[in-house]
Amino acid sequence: MEYNENTIDNSFWEKVFHIPVQAGPAKRIGEGQVGMNLRFALESDAEHVPNSVVVKLASPDPTSRATGIALRNYEREVKFYNEIAESLDVRMPDCYFADWHEDGGDIAIVLEDMSPCEQGDQIRGCGVEEARLAVGELSRLHGPRWNDPTLWDIDWIQRRGAEDAERMHGMYAMFKTGFLDTYTDAILRETGEEGLSLVNALESLMPKYVMGRDEPYTVTHGDYRLDNLLFATPQGGVACAVVDWQTPGHGNGVGDLSYFIGAGLLPSDRQKYEWELVDLYIEGLESYGHAIDHAWVKNHYKRESFAGLVMAVIASQIVGRTDRGDKMFEVMATRHIQQAIENDALSLL
């Protein structure tokens, strides 16, 4: 079945909930770069049908849609909810339905409406209390399947190997020029010539960066940042929930941690709290009974300062552009460059 705004009708809701359901008009929420989120009010006498849901579809933007299909983002998100989500402790929306149309690339994922929670803001950043909540949820994502050998049996989950190292090297080299055409002034303003030199130096070191992510491995989010986190508001809601599971991976989870801290906090707050947050993450993993090498985590935290820069360089060139998207990639790049410089990350590659 093809899934788009026009096919979300009464027959669709009956397929999801197995009874007739009346739905109000779609209301678009958020500005997803690769997916489109719609909220629907529902009416039904059945207790298992919620009052409202969020439906995630493929992006209507041709560039973003092509990216989602080519990188298997849509396929992986559906399979994450259907095959992995229940084995994790991280708070995420309940999933009522998830389907992927293999031929056309369409998806439909029907999720719990988390309102009155509000989405974090990658540009504004967050305070340390929100950061502590987010790091706690990250431990609950990574802890349940930390060093779980059965994850190797999942063939669709993303992994990084030698071929990926060369591919990432090629993509970074290909897109760096376009990225710098847009963001050089911001990089120089926020990080100086040292920051610009770091962007260029990382190109030749990309294979070492990718291949240096050693075990133990776990389930990773792949894009763990404020725009993909929901927080409670004065009106209520859960303390923190994680959304947007388009890039689940089987790899070194510390990348998620460094990626979140590096751009989620403003640089002054990161400098003050980053090692407290790293220790909080380790404590969360140890609560699952794992023996954690603290030095290993902290070493990987430093070298993964590059994660957000790599994302900004590549993703900014392959998704549809918006004013907010441009600013988001700017702050991601500049904050992670500062994080990498202060942690002497280049020396670890």
C-alpha positions in Angstrom: 0.0 0.0 0.0 1.2 3.5 -0.8 1.2 5.9 2.2 0.7 9.7 1.9 -1.7 12.3 3.2 -4.4 11.3 0.7 -4.4 7.6 1.7 -4.8 8.3 5.5 -8.6 7.7 5.4 -11.2 5.7 7.2 -9.9 2.4 5.7 -6.4 3.2 7.0 -7.6 3.7 10.6 -9.6 0.5 10.4 -6.4 -1.3 9.3 -4.5 0.1 12.3 -7.1 -0.4 15.0 -9.2 -3.2 13.5 -12.5 -1.3 14.1 -14.1 1.8 12.5 -12.5 5.1 13.7 -13.4 8.7 12.9 -10.4 11.0 12.4 -10.2 14.8 12.2 -8.1 16.7 9.7 -4.3 16.3 9.6 -2.3 18.9 11.4 1.4 19.1 10.5 3.8 19.2 13.4 7.5 19.9 13.4 9.9 20.5 10.5 11.4 17.1 10.0 14.3 17.0 7.5 13.6 13.5 6.2 10.1 12.6 7.5 6.7 14.4 7.8 4.7 14.2 11.1 1.0 14.7 11.2 -1.3 14.8 14.2 -4.9 13.4 14.0 -7.7 13.6 16.6 -9.5 10.3 16.8 -13.0 9.3 17.9 -14.0 5.8 18.9 -15.9 3.9 21.6 -13.1 1.4 21.9 -10.8 1.8 24.9 -7.7 0.8 22.9 -8.1 3.7 20.5 -6.4 6.9 21.8 -7.9 10.4 21.5 -5.1 11.5 19.2 -2.0 10.0 17.4 0.9 11.2 15.4 1.5 9.6 12.0 4.9 9.7 10.4 5.2 9.6 6.6 8.0 9.9 4.1 8.9 13.5 3.3 7.0 15.3 0.6 10.2 17.1 -0.4 11.7 15.1 -3.4 15.4 15.6 -2.2 14.7 14.6 1.4 12.5 11.7 0.3 15.2 10.4 -2.1 17.7 10.6 0.8 15.4 8.7 3.1 15.0 5.9 0.6 18.6 5.7 -0.5 19.9 5.7 3.1 17.2 3.2 4.2 16.0 5.6 6.9 12.3 4.8 6.3 12.9 1.0 6.2 15.0 1.0 9.3 12.5 3.1 11.4 9.7 0.7 10.6 11.8 -2.3 11.4 13.1 -0.7 14.6 9.6 -0.3 16.0 8.5 -3.8 14.9 11.6 -5.7 15.9 13.7 -3.9 18.5 11.8 -1.3 20.4 10.2 -3.6 23.0 13.6 -4.9 24.1 14.8 -1.4 25.3 14.0 0.6 28.4 14.3 4.1 26.8 11.0 6.1 26.9 9.7 6.5 23.4 6.2 6.8 21.9 4.1 3.7 21.9 3.8 2.4 18.3 0.3 1.2 17.2 1.3 0.5 13.6 4.4 0.6 11.4 4.6 -0.4 7.7 7.0 0.1 4.9 6.1 0.0 1.2 9.2 -1.6 -0.2 8.6 -0.8 -3.9 7.7 2.9 -3.5 9.6 3.6 -0.3 6.5 5.0 1.5 6.0 4.4 5.3 3.3 4.9 7.8 4.1 4.8 11.5 1.2 5.5 14.0 2.6 6.7 17.3 1.4 7.8 20.7 0.8 11.5 20.8 3.2 12.8 23.5 1.6 16.2 23.9 1.7 18.3 26.0 5.5 17.4 25.8 7.4 19.8 23.7 10.3 19.2 21.3 13.8 20.3 22.3 15.4 23.0 20.3 18.9 22.2 18.8 19.5 25.9 18.0 18.6 27.3 21.4 20.3 24.4 23.3 19.2 23.2 26.7 20.1 23.6 30.4 21.8 21.0 32.5 18.6 19.6 34.0 17.3 18.7 30.5 20.7 17.3 29.6 20.7 15.0 32.7 17.3 13.7 31.7 18.5 13.1 28.1 21.6 11.3 29.3 19.6 9.1 31.6 17.4 8.0 28.7 20.5 7.3 26.7 21.7 4.9 29.3 18.3 3.2 29.2 18.7 2.9 25.4 22.2 1.4 25.5 22.1 -0.6 28.7 19.6 -3.4 28.0 21.5 -4.7 25.0 25.0 -3.6 25.8 27.5 -6.1 24.3 24.5 -8.3 23.2 25.8 -10.9 20.7 22.3 -11.4 19.2 22.4 -8.0 17.7 24.8 -9.4 15.0 21.8 -11.5 13.8 19.9 -8.4 12.7 20.8 -7.8 9.1 19.1 -4.5 8.4 20.6 -2.5 11.3 23.3 0.0 10.4 26.9 -0.9 11.1 30.2 0.8 10.1 32.9 -1.3 8.5 35.9 -0.8 6.2 33.6 -0.1 3.2 31.7 2.4 5.2 34.9 4.1 6.2 35.9 4.7 2.6 32.3 5.7 1.7 32.2 8.3 4.5 35.6 9.5 3.5 34.3 10.0 -0.1 31.1 11.7 1.0 32.9 14.1 3.4 35.3 15.0 0.7 32.5 15.5 -1.9 30.3 17.6 0.3 32.9 19.6 2.3 33.3 22.3 -0.4 29.6 23.0 -0.5 29.4 23.0 3.3 32.3 25.5 3.6 30.7 27.7 0.9 27.8 28.2 3.3 29.4 28.0 6.7 33.0 29.2 6.6 32.1 32.7 8.0 30.3 31.1 11.0 33.1 28.7 11.6 35.7 31.5 11.6 33.5 33.7 13.8 32.9 31.0 16.4 36.1 28.9 16.3 38.7 30.9 14.3 41.3 29.6 11.9 41.9 26.6 14.1 38.3 25.4 13.6 38.6 25.8 9.8 41.8 23.8 9.8 40.2 21.1 11.8 37.4 20.7 9.3 40.0 20.3 6.5 42.2 18.0 8.5 39.4 15.6 9.3 39.0 14.7 5.6 42.1 12.6 5.3 41.6 11.1 8.8 38.0 10.0 8.2 38.8 6.3 7.7 40.7 6.2 11.0 37.9 8.0 12.7 35.2 5.6 11.5 37.3 2.4 12.1 38.3 3.4 15.6 34.9 2.7 17.1 35.6 -0.5 18.9 33.5 -2.8 21.0 31.5 -3.3 23.2 28.6 -2.4 20.9 24.9 -1.8 21.6 21.8 -0.4 19.9 22.5 3.2 19.0 20.1 6.0 18.0 22.3 7.6 15.4 20.8 11.2 15.7 20.5 11.7 19.4 20.0 15.5 19.7 17.5 17.9 21.1 15.2 18.1 18.0 14.6 14.4 18.5 13.8 14.6 22.2 10.5 15.6 23.9 10.4 17.2 27.4 7.5 17.8 29.9 5.9 21.2 30.0 4.1 23.0 32.9 0.9 21.4 31.4 2.3 17.9 31.9 3.8 15.0 29.9 6.6 12.6 30.5 9.9 14.0 31.7 11.8 13.0 28.5 11.1 10.8 25.5 13.1 10.0 22.4 11.7 10.1 18.8 12.9 9.8 15.2 14.4 6.2 15.0 15.4 6.5 11.3 19.1 5.7 11.9 19.3 2.9 14.5 22.7 1.2 14.6 24.7 -1.6 16.1 27.8 0.1 17.2 29.7 2.1 19.8 27.1 4.0 21.9 29.4 6.7 23.2 29.0 8.4 19.8 25.3 9.1 20.8 26.6 10.6 24.1 29.2 12.9 22.6 26.9 13.9 19.8 24.2 15.0 22.2 26.4 16.8 24.7 28.5 18.6 22.1 25.6 20.5 20.5 22.8 20.1 23.0 24.5 22.3 25.6 25.8 25.8 24.8 29.6 25.7 24.9 29.9 27.4 28.2 27.6 24.9 29.9 29.3 22.0 28.1 32.6 23.0 29.4 31.2 23.1 32.9 29.1 20.0 32.9 30.3 17.5 30.2 32.3 15.2 32.5 29.5 15.1 35.1 27.2 14.0 32.3 29.7 11.4 31.1 29.9 10.0 34.6 26.1 10.0 34.8 26.0 7.9 31.6 28.5 5.4 32.9 26.5 5.1 36.2 23.4 4.4 34.2 25.1 1.6 32.2 26.5 0.1 35.4 23.0 -0.1 36.9 22.4 -2.9 34.3 25.2 -4.9 35.8 27.8 -4.2 33.1 31.4 -3.7 34.0 32.3 -0.4 32.3 35.8 0.7 31.5 35.6 4.4 32.5 38.7 5.3 30.6 37.5 3.6 27.4 34.2 5.6 27.6 36.0 8.9 28.2 38.5 8.3 25.4 35.7 7.6 22.9 33.7 10.5 24.1 36.6 12.8 23.1 37.2 11.3 19.7 33.4 11.3 19.0 33.4 15.1 19.2 33.6 14.8 15.4 30.2 13.1 15.1 28.1 16.2 14.9 30.6 17.9 12.5 30.4 14.9 10.1 26.6 15.0 10.3 26.5 18.7 9.6 28.9 18.5 6.6 27.1 15.6 4.9 23.4 16.0 5.9 23.4 19.8 5.2 24.1 19.0 1.5 21.6 16.1 1.0 18.4 17.3 2.5 16.0 20.0 1.4 17.2 23.4 2.7 15.2 25.6 5.1 16.3 28.7 7.1 16.0 26.7 10.3 17.8 23.8 8.9 20.7 26.0 7.8 21.0 27.5 11.3 20.7 24.1 12.9 23.6 22.7 10.9 25.6 25.9 11.6 25.3 25.5 15.4 25.9 21.7 15.2 29.1 22.3 13.3 30.5 25.1 15.3 29.7 23.7 18.7 31.2 20.3 17.8 34.3 21.9 16.4 34.8 23.7 19.7 34.2 20.4 21.5 36.8 18.7 19.4 39.4 21.4 19.8 39.0 21.5 23.6 39.2 17.7 23.8 42.2 17.5 21.5 40.2 15.0 19.4 42.5 15.1 16.4 45.3 13.6 18.4 43.2 10.5 19.1 42.8 9.6 15.4 
